[in-house]
Amino acid sequence: MNIFFYTTCRSRTARQCVKRLLELPVLQSMTVLPAGSLFLSPLAFRMRSGDLLLLYLTDKEVLKELLCLRNDLSEFRLILILKDNTILREAYALHPRFIAFQDEEITELEAVIMKTSKTAVPCAHSH
């Protein structure tokens, strides 16, 4: 299972969030997709059904953008990282496995990622 991070914004808070996540041993191989590019980035070609996708959401507009991609996102194991709780209720429409907040302790997030990684079914590759 691959792990990806995506956000629509290139803000300082998004960069801080990525930096903090990359400090976790379980996320050191995480691929950070370019902000605003999701499925258009060449890095996105490595994404496979069942991969873990961490989405950083800052506001209702970002959530609306991602809700438009809900069918495409449903192939992935989603973990949402919210800037604050203002869009918490609406964020459940993406059917995430877990919702974290940017300013809270990330040990619980790390545990969820480790558990999700262990339950991932390896893909069979045909040669």
C-alpha positions in Angstrom: 0.0 0.0 0.0 1.3 3.4 -1.0 0.6 6.5 1.1 -0.1 9.9 -0.5 -0.7 13.4 0.8 -2.8 16.0 -1.0 -4.1 19.5 -0.5 -5.5 22.0 -2.8 -3.7 25.0 -1.2 0.0 26.0 -1.1 -0.3 27.7 2.3 2.3 27.8 5.1 0.0 25.8 7.3 -0.2 23.0 4.6 3.6 23.0 4.4 3.8 22.7 8.2 1.3 19.9 8.2 3.4 17.9 5.6 6.6 18.6 7.5 5.0 17.3 10.7 3.6 14.2 9.0 6.9 13.3 7.3 8.6 13.2 10.8 6.5 10.1 11.6 8.4 6.9 10.8 5.3 5.3 9.3 5.0 8.2 6.8 8.7 8.7 5.8 7.9 7.1 2.4 4.7 9.2 1.9 4.4 10.8 -1.6 3.4 14.4 -1.4 1.3 15.3 -4.5 1.7 18.9 -5.8 -0.9 21.2 -4.4 -4.0 21.6 -6.6 -3.0 18.8 -9.0 -4.5 15.6 -7.5 -5.0 13.2 -10.4 -3.2 15.4 -12.9 0.3 15.1 -11.4 2.7 12.4 -12.9 3.1 11.3 -9.3 -0.6 10.4 -9.2 0.0 7.7 -11.8 1.5 5.6 -9.0 -1.8 5.7 -7.1 -3.7 2.4 -6.9 -7.1 1.4 -5.5 -6.7 0.8 -1.8 -3.8 3.2 -1.3 -4.0 5.5 1.7 -4.7 9.1 0.8 -4.3 11.8 3.4 -6.3 14.9 2.5 -5.6 18.3 4.1 -8.8 20.4 4.1 -8.7 24.0 5.1 -12.3 25.3 4.4 -15.7 24.6 2.9 -14.5 25.6 -0.6 -11.7 22.9 -0.5 -14.3 20.4 0.7 -16.6 21.3 -2.2 -13.8 20.6 -4.7 -13.1 17.3 -3.2 -16.8 16.3 -2.9 -16.9 16.7 -6.7 -14.3 14.0 -6.9 -16.0 11.8 -4.4 -16.5 8.8 -6.8 -12.8 8.9 -7.7 -11.7 9.3 -4.1 -13.9 6.3 -3.0 -11.2 3.9 -4.4 -8.7 5.1 -1.7 -8.5 4.7 2.1 -9.1 8.3 3.1 -7.8 10.1 6.2 -8.8 13.7 6.5 -6.7 16.3 8.3 -8.8 19.4 9.0 -7.5 22.8 9.8 -10.3 23.1 12.5 -13.7 21.7 13.2 -15.8 24.2 11.1 -16.4 21.6 8.4 -16.3 18.5 10.5 -19.9 17.4 9.9 -19.8 18.0 6.1 -16.4 16.2 5.8 -18.0 12.9 6.7 -19.6 13.0 3.2 -16.2 11.8 1.9 -16.5 8.6 4.0 -13.0 8.9 5.6 -11.6 6.1 7.8 -10.4 8.7 10.2 -10.5 12.5 10.8 -7.7 14.3 12.5 -7.1 18.0 13.2 -4.0 19.9 12.3 -3.2 21.2 15.8 -3.8 18.0 17.8 -1.4 15.4 18.9 -0.6 13.1 15.9 0.1 9.9 17.9 -3.5 8.7 17.3 -3.1 9.5 13.6 0.1 7.5 13.5 -1.6 4.5 15.2 -4.5 4.6 12.7 -2.0 4.7 9.7 -0.1 1.8 11.1 -3.3 -0.2 11.6 -4.5 0.7 8.1 -1.1 -0.4 6.6 -1.3 -3.7 8.4 -4.8 -4.5 7.1 -3.9 -3.6 3.5 -4.2 -6.5 1.1 -1.1 -6.7 -1.2 -1.9 -6.4 -4.9 -1.3 -9.4 -7.1 0.8 -8.4 -10.1 0.5 -10.3 -13.3 3.7 -10.8 -15.3 
